[in-house]
């Protein structure tokens, strides 16, 4: 279906639902394509290509709200779908907080040119290009094999999405963008153990991915880092948290900062606006306007214009993540309908410079299961990592947990390195926390 056809379809659905008696209507039509190739042992192990299309419909009738979705966009299927949605909404309990945002708040907060999400190369990339890239990535990884390698695999993927949104308050808009990803995995033989690891990268523009040789080298490095892994003594250690792993800890903050958690009384951060929940080294920015950002967007989940926000400024909690619905429930101003790019500004020193001053430190390279409690702030997470002593790696770590409380952890943040991770929507440098509790042997 053409771009114009998608817009016309959404507008027609909104008009039809209004004619059936709906007071407010929102319609989102989206379509996307993604292609994945995985290679192992010199052969294509898996190749998939999928195109999806869907429509979601929100309806408000007499202050009763429903959300509905379908993947059947044929006219003969859509009309009964819309009618059922409108009719069934009348049986629900009233919830006037679901009303749409005022029209003057809605729109595009950042231009298409500034977001720069749609790499022209995606439209030019052929099946042969994809196959050749995956083969070259595998060859680069195989060239690094040693006798203890059991197997390795590589994968590359790309996709593009296009979304149309139309609301009865007068808002209409479209967003589109491409993405590319590449990575690999490796397994080694170590006695009766099978240490394995992987590396993965994603970007909006293909040219922003690391060179093939760097991806392969990182897969090998991370896997060989697993050799000899085991626990060390339970104790309190400095923790170095690389940016690629920081999302798990920041995610433990995201829940308590959300409007839903605040409204339901499940937030350990309730009532803490204006208070220090971190050290002065901790600043956290939500920026949906970041050029080529994987989490960038022209408007938020409520169709309100996107804008950068400082959530935590030098340790002080300045804003929650409160969408329009929960802002009305909480009688607080809305801040954002969902997360975008979370950014921690980098510091001045390298990880090597920071680590060299630490007699011992645990570098947490990944998390394995565990849980966090948004009501209390407590967390306990399994880790993979490396013990560093005087700036040098000395022991691969496994079978260990890190425990603490999210309301006090960031108070122990003492330094931020100068190496921001740029291959995800969480853009964090390596973080140094002092006096973190680890359990091991």
Order of alpha helices (4+ residues) and beta strands (2+ residues): alpha-beta-beta-beta-alpha-alpha-alpha-alpha-beta-beta-beta-alpha-beta-alpha-alpha-beta-beta-beta-alpha-beta-alpha-beta-beta-beta-alpha-beta-beta-beta
